[in-house]
Amino acid sequence: MRILYRMLLRQFLPLFLVAVIFFVLLLQLIDVFGSMWRYFAHDVGIGEIGWIALLYVPKCLSYALPVSFLFGVSYSLGLFYANNELFAIFSSGVSLQRLVAPFLALGVILSLVAFLFEDAVVIPTFRMKNDAYAVAVKQQVSLSQSNVTVTSPDQRVVYQADYYNDAETRLSGLTVVIRDADMAFSQRIDAQWGEWKMSRWVLHDCSIFTWDQRTGILRNEQGPLWDSPLLSEPPDTFRKQSRNVEEMDRAESQRYVAAIRKAGLPFREALTDYYRKFSFASTPLIVALIASSLGSTFKKNILLMSLLAALVISVVYYVSQMVAAILSKNGYIPPLAGAWSPFSLFLVLGFMLFRTART
């Protein structure tokens, strides 16, 4: 079996490496030509474009790895089938499961490598690539937003503002509701505007409503200024959430999801993207199952059919991930299902194809 495994891997590895290079170049061309009009509009130099493309290489590798692995396995087995070598192997008593064991083991190893490579290399370079691209094409992202509602981490203070101005760290049309330790209503402050002063918000032109529990009377008073250490929610919480979980490592994205959940902000999309970090890294395992099943299917036009199968299956898999993410974001399915349902579906499909593969 060792000789057979060496022969199988000797045929697979060059195909796999060539496929990786091909798909990386394809993704790079799509990215460069898709942004070419922006580069021309802002007179971006060749060197700067090359630097952005270089930073994008690790991300391209993470995308190209599963597709290349699928192509390499299916093409290698297809060549064995076309040369009638599979008939000799199966006739000698070697089952398909034993034959493709190196591919399955390699799929597990690549999943672990991809998981570590994503955090260590892909995420930092992808963040640098996006920053370099934004500087090159002069993209400016406004962090101000309208109609913003924020809850303090202990749920005792609720802020509702008509508009948050990030440049001036200022809130306009602000309403603040304060609850006591038993989460019962305590105070409401309606302010024309509020400004961030060192460690808390200072409110101006206020109407202050205070509930007197002893008398059961709601008192109202006017004041030009209202200053309390309770209003300590930092301005970052009121900013438009333009951060991308794809640009964060696992620990940072976990903290980010926890922070926006505590602040009462929409978190389903970010949580789905966080779970997808784990499911996407496991893609080579699915690829190993599906590719091992497809290898004995093509006897003619093996190169074309293997390439076509790799592209079609990859597109369907990525589209299913997008659909599941949209369903999760809109609350139709839980975030965990949005991240793992495509993986589970294709894993079952891989096992079914593997059991019914020609041997």
C-alpha positions in Angstrom: 0.0 0.0 0.0 2.9 2.4 0.6 4.0 2.1 -3.0 0.4 2.7 -4.1 0.0 5.7 -1.8 3.3 7.2 -3.0 2.2 6.8 -6.6 -1.1 8.4 -5.9 0.4 11.4 -4.0 3.2 11.8 -6.6 0.5 12.3 -9.2 -1.7 14.5 -7.0 0.7 17.0 -5.5 1.9 18.7 -8.8 -1.7 19.0 -10.0 -2.7 20.5 -6.6 0.1 23.1 -6.7 -0.7 24.1 -10.3 -4.4 24.4 -9.4 -3.6 26.6 -6.4 -1.5 28.9 -8.6 -4.2 29.0 -11.3 -7.1 29.8 -8.9 -5.0 32.4 -7.0 -4.2 34.2 -10.3 -7.8 34.0 -11.3 -9.0 35.6 -8.0 -6.2 38.3 -8.3 -7.3 39.2 -11.8 -10.9 39.4 -10.8 -10.0 41.7 -7.9 -7.6 43.9 -9.9 -9.8 44.4 -13.0 -12.8 44.9 -10.8 -11.2 47.9 -9.2 -9.3 49.1 -12.2 -11.6 52.0 -12.9 -11.1 53.3 -9.3 -7.3 53.0 -9.8 -7.5 55.0 -13.0 -9.8 57.6 -11.5 -7.4 58.3 -8.6 -4.1 57.8 -10.5 -2.9 54.9 -8.4 0.6 53.8 -9.4 1.6 50.3 -10.5 3.7 49.8 -7.4 0.8 50.6 -5.1 -1.5 48.3 -7.1 1.1 45.5 -6.8 1.4 46.0 -3.1 -2.4 45.7 -2.7 -2.4 42.6 -4.8 0.4 41.1 -2.8 -1.5 41.6 0.4 -4.5 39.9 -1.1 -2.5 36.7 -1.9 -3.1 35.0 1.5 -6.9 35.6 1.2 -6.8 34.2 -2.3 -5.0 31.1 -1.0 -7.7 30.5 1.6 -10.3 30.6 -1.1 -8.3 28.6 -3.6 -7.2 25.8 -1.3 -10.5 23.9 -1.2 -11.2 24.3 -5.0 -7.7 23.2 -5.9 -7.9 20.3 -3.5 -11.1 19.1 -5.1 -9.7 19.5 -8.6 -6.4 17.7 -7.8 -8.1 14.7 -6.2 -10.8 14.3 -8.8 -8.3 14.7 -11.7 -5.8 12.3 -10.2 -8.4 9.6 -9.7 -9.8 10.3 -13.1 -6.4 9.7 -14.7 -6.2 6.4 -12.8 -9.7 5.5 -14.1 -8.9 6.5 -17.7 -5.7 4.4 -17.7 -7.7 1.4 -16.3 -5.4 1.5 -13.2 -8.4 1.7 -10.9 -9.7 -1.6 -12.3 -6.4 -3.3 -11.4 -6.4 -1.7 -7.9 -10.0 -2.7 -7.1 -9.5 -6.2 -8.6 -6.6 -6.7 -6.3 -8.9 -6.3 -3.3 -8.1 -2.7 -2.4 -11.3 -0.8 -1.6 -12.0 2.8 -2.4 -11.9 3.7 1.3 -8.4 2.4 1.6 -7.3 3.9 -1.7 -8.4 7.4 -0.8 -7.3 7.3 2.8 -4.3 9.6 2.1 -6.7 12.2 0.6 -9.1 12.0 3.6 -6.1 12.4 6.0 -4.8 15.3 3.9 -8.2 16.9 4.1 -8.2 16.8 7.9 -4.6 18.2 8.0 -5.5 21.0 5.5 -8.5 21.9 7.6 -6.3 22.3 10.7 -3.7 24.2 8.7 -6.3 26.5 7.2 -7.8 27.2 10.6 -4.4 28.3 12.0 -3.3 30.1 8.7 -6.5 32.2 8.8 -5.8 33.7 12.1 -2.0 34.0 11.8 -1.7 35.3 8.2 -4.9 35.8 6.3 -6.7 38.2 8.6 -3.8 40.6 9.3 -2.9 40.8 5.6 -6.5 41.1 4.5 -7.0 44.0 6.9 -3.9 45.7 5.6 -5.1 45.1 2.0 -8.4 46.8 2.7 -6.8 49.7 4.5 -4.3 50.2 1.6 -7.1 50.0 -0.9 -9.1 52.6 1.0 -6.2 55.0 1.1 -5.3 54.4 -2.6 -8.9 55.1 -3.9 -9.5 57.7 -1.1 -12.5 55.9 0.4 -13.8 57.7 3.5 -16.2 55.8 5.9 -18.5 57.9 8.0 -19.1 56.5 11.5 -21.9 58.9 12.2 -25.5 57.5 12.2 -29.1 58.5 12.8 -31.7 56.9 15.0 -29.4 55.1 17.3 -30.4 53.1 20.4 -27.8 51.8 22.9 -28.1 49.9 26.2 -25.5 50.0 28.9 -23.8 46.6 29.7 -25.8 46.3 33.0 -29.1 47.1 31.1 -29.8 50.0 33.5 -29.3 52.9 31.1 -31.0 53.2 27.7 -30.0 55.9 25.2 -32.0 56.9 22.2 -30.7 59.6 19.9 -31.9 61.1 16.7 -28.3 61.5 15.4 -24.8 60.7 16.5 -22.0 62.9 15.1 -18.8 61.0 15.3 -16.5 63.9 14.3 -17.8 66.0 17.2 -18.7 63.1 19.5 -22.1 64.7 19.9 -25.6 63.3 20.3 -28.7 65.2 19.1 -32.3 64.7 20.1 -31.3 62.5 23.0 -33.6 60.6 25.4 -32.0 58.7 28.3 -34.0 56.3 30.5 -32.4 55.2 33.8 -33.6 52.2 35.9 -32.8 51.3 39.5 -31.1 48.2 40.7 -34.5 46.3 40.5 -34.8 47.4 36.8 -37.7 49.7 37.7 -38.1 53.1 36.1 -36.1 55.8 38.0 -35.5 58.8 35.7 -35.9 60.0 32.1 -33.9 62.9 30.6 -34.9 64.5 27.4 -32.0 66.6 26.1 -31.6 68.8 23.0 -28.0 67.5 22.7 -25.2 65.9 24.6 -21.4 66.0 24.3 -18.7 63.6 25.5 -16.6 65.0 28.3 -13.6 62.9 29.3 -15.4 59.9 30.8 -19.2 60.6 30.4 -21.9 62.3 28.5 -23.0 65.8 29.6 -26.5 66.7 28.5 -27.7 70.2 27.6 -31.2 71.9 27.6 -32.8 69.1 29.5 -36.3 68.0 30.7 -35.8 65.7 33.7 -38.5 63.3 34.8 -38.0 61.6 38.2 -40.2 59.0 39.7 -40.8 59.3 43.5 -41.5 55.9 44.8 -42.7 57.1 48.2 -45.4 59.4 46.8 -46.0 57.8 43.4 -45.5 61.1 41.7 -43.6 61.8 38.5 -41.7 65.0 39.0 -40.6 67.2 36.1 -38.0 69.9 36.1 -36.0 71.8 33.5 -32.3 72.3 33.6 -29.7 73.8 31.3 -27.2 71.0 32.1 -27.3 67.4 33.4 -24.1 65.6 34.4 -24.0 62.2 35.9 -21.4 59.4 36.1 -24.1 57.0 35.1 -23.8 58.1 31.5 -20.5 56.5 30.8 -21.2 54.5 27.7 -18.2 55.4 25.4 -18.7 57.0 21.9 -17.5 53.8 20.2 -20.8 52.2 21.1 -22.8 54.8 19.2 -20.7 54.6 16.0 -22.0 52.9 12.9 -20.9 49.4 13.1 -18.7 49.3 9.9 -16.2 46.8 11.2 -15.9 43.5 9.4 -15.6 40.2 11.3 -13.5 38.9 8.4 -10.8 41.3 9.4 -10.7 40.1 13.0 -9.1 37.0 14.5 -11.1 34.6 16.5 -10.5 36.2 19.9 -11.2 39.7 18.7 -14.3 38.7 16.8 -15.6 36.9 19.9 -15.1 40.1 22.0 -16.7 42.2 19.3 -19.8 40.0 19.1 -20.1 40.0 22.9 -19.8 43.8 23.0 -22.5 44.6 20.4 -24.8 42.1 22.1 -24.4 43.8 25.4 -25.0 47.2 23.7 -28.3 45.9 22.3 -27.1 46.3 18.7 -27.9 43.9 15.9 -25.5 41.0 16.3 -26.8 38.1 14.2 -24.7 38.8 11.1 -21.5 39.2 13.1 -22.2 36.0 15.1 -22.9 34.1 11.9 -19.6 35.3 10.5 -17.8 34.3 13.7 -19.2 30.8 13.4 -18.2 30.6 9.7 -14.6 31.0 10.7 -14.8 27.5 12.0 -17.0 26.0 9.4 -15.1 27.4 6.4 -11.8 26.0 7.7 -13.3 22.5 7.7 -14.1 22.8 3.9 -11.2 20.6 2.8 -12.7 17.7 4.7 -15.9 17.9 2.6 -13.8 18.4 -0.5 -11.9 15.2 0.2 -15.1 13.2 0.4 -16.8 14.6 -2.7 -13.6 14.6 -4.8 -12.9 10.9 -3.9 -16.4 10.0 -5.0 -16.1 11.9 -8.3 -12.7 10.6 -9.3 -14.1 7.4 -10.8 -16.9 9.2 -12.7 -14.9 10.8 -15.6 -13.1 8.7 -18.2 -13.2 11.2 -21.1 -12.3 14.9 -21.1 -10.9 14.3 -17.6 -9.2 17.7 -17.3 -12.2 19.7 -18.4 -14.7 17.7 -16.4 -12.6 17.8 -13.2 -12.1 21.6 -13.6 -15.8 22.0 -14.3 -16.8 19.9 -11.3 -14.5 21.8 -9.0 -15.9 25.2 -10.1 -19.6 24.1 -10.0 -19.4 22.5 -6.6 -17.4 25.4 -5.2 -19.9 27.9 -6.6 -22.9 26.0 -5.2 -21.2 25.7 -1.8 -20.3 29.4 -1.5 -23.8 30.4 -2.8 -25.4 28.1 -0.1 -23.2 29.8 2.5 -24.4 33.2 1.3 -28.1 32.1 1.4 -27.7 30.6 4.8 -26.0 33.8 6.1 -28.9 36.0 4.7 -31.5 33.7 6.4 -29.6 34.0 9.6 -29.2 37.7 9.4 -32.9 38.2 8.9 -33.8 35.9 11.8 -35.2 32.9 9.9 -32.6 30.5 11.2 -30.2 30.7 14.2 -26.7 32.1 13.6 -25.2 28.6 14.3 -27.3 27.1 11.6 -26.5 29.9 9.2 -22.8 29.0 9.5 -22.9 25.2 9.8 -26.0 24.1 7.7 -24.1 24.3 4.3 -21.2 22.4 5.8 -23.5 19.8 7.3 -25.5 19.5 4.0 -22.4 19.0 1.9 -20.9 16.6 4.4 -24.0 14.4 4.2 -23.8 14.7 0.4 -20.2 13.7 0.4 -20.9 10.6 2.5 -23.7 9.6 0.2 -21.6 10.0 -2.9 -18.7 8.2 -1.3 -21.0 5.2 -0.5 -22.4 5.0 -4.0 -19.1 5.7 -5.8 -18.0 3.2 -8.5 -15.5 0.7 -7.2 
